[in-house]
Amino acid sequence: MNYTPLNNRWMYDRCYSGRSGLKESFVEGVEEFVIKASQQDCYHIDGGIRCPCVKCDGTRILEDRVYKVHLYKNGFKPNYWIWTDHGEDMPHVDLNKGNVI
């Protein structure tokens, strides 16, 4: 799947307004994120995933169950639309044409 800000909006829409609880779309998105991140070579080499929560900011390697709780509690670090710490490449821009490749 190609992740973009348009289809990753769930990452920054975590809680219901005016009531407690996580949005189902956020929980489902985190599950999808876990699957994608755990398929990366670095997951198997490091023995976990760099936690992309606000507090860890990708600096701590944690087990799935731990960093999922971090994401539920703290949310994703700001502007993490392209998951470079978790297997995605930055899009390349053709400067001559202005197209994203």
PyMOL commands that set and color helices and strands:
alter all, ss='L'
color gray80, all
select helices_A, chain A and resi 9-12+24-38+41-46+64-74+84-86
alter helices_A, ss='H'
color red, helices_A
select strands_A, chain A and resi 49-50+61-62+93-94+99-100
alter strands_A, ss='S'
color yellow, strands_A
deselect
rebuild
show_as cartoon
